[in-house]
């Protein structure tokens, strides 16, 4: 039994195909500049929170979205900011 001939893909519009491949790798992240990243003092005893709940939620969303471990997520968010 002979093997089937491999299919060849030919791109007729090479420049637009290359541009679309470059755009596929681009990432745009918008942060609200008015969002409070640091937590407000709670007035309770014990250690105060460092970051606000909204900042933690944003980081966890990025973590789940990209499937990153927590340390990679903190480095990624730090590089964005």
C-alpha positions in Angstrom: 0.0 0.0 0.0 1.5 3.4 -1.0 1.4 6.4 1.2 -0.8 9.3 0.2 1.0 12.3 -1.2 1.5 15.1 1.4 -0.6 18.1 0.8 1.1 21.4 0.0 -0.2 24.7 1.2 0.6 27.6 -0.9 0.1 31.2 0.3 -0.7 33.6 -2.4 -0.7 36.7 -0.2 2.6 36.3 1.6 2.9 39.8 3.0 -0.6 39.9 4.6 -0.1 36.4 5.9 3.1 37.4 7.6 1.4 40.4 9.1 -1.4 38.3 10.4 1.0 36.0 12.1 2.7 38.9 13.8 -0.6 40.3 15.0 -1.5 36.9 16.4 1.3 37.3 18.9 0.4 40.8 20.0 -1.1 41.5 23.4 -3.0 44.5 24.5 -3.9 44.9 28.2 -5.7 48.0 29.5 -5.6 48.9 33.2 -7.9 51.5 34.7 -5.6 54.3 35.9 -8.1 55.1 38.6 -8.0 51.7 40.1 -6.5 51.6 43.6 -3.7 49.0 43.7 -2.9 49.4 47.4 -5.4 48.5 50.0 -7.0 51.1 52.3 -6.3 50.7 56.0 -8.9 48.5 57.6 -8.5 49.7 61.2 -8.4 46.2 62.5 -5.6 44.6 64.5 -3.1 42.5 62.7 -1.2 42.9 59.5 -2.8 45.2 57.0 -3.5 44.1 53.4 -0.8 45.3 50.9 -3.0 45.2 47.7 -6.6 45.9 47.1 -9.2 43.2 46.3 -9.5 44.5 42.8 -5.8 44.3 42.2 -5.7 40.7 43.5 -8.7 39.8 41.3 -7.0 41.3 38.2 -3.8 39.2 38.9 -5.8 36.0 39.4 -7.7 36.6 36.2 -4.5 36.9 34.3 -3.2 33.8 36.0 -6.2 31.7 35.0 -6.3 33.2 31.5 -2.8 32.3 30.6 -2.5 29.2 32.8 0.6 30.6 34.7 1.9 29.7 38.1 1.6 32.4 40.7 5.2 33.5 40.6 5.2 33.9 36.9 1.9 35.8 37.2 3.4 38.3 39.6 6.4 38.8 37.3 4.2 39.2 34.3 2.0 41.8 36.0 5.0 43.6 37.3 6.4 43.8 33.8 3.1 45.3 32.6 3.0 47.9 35.2 
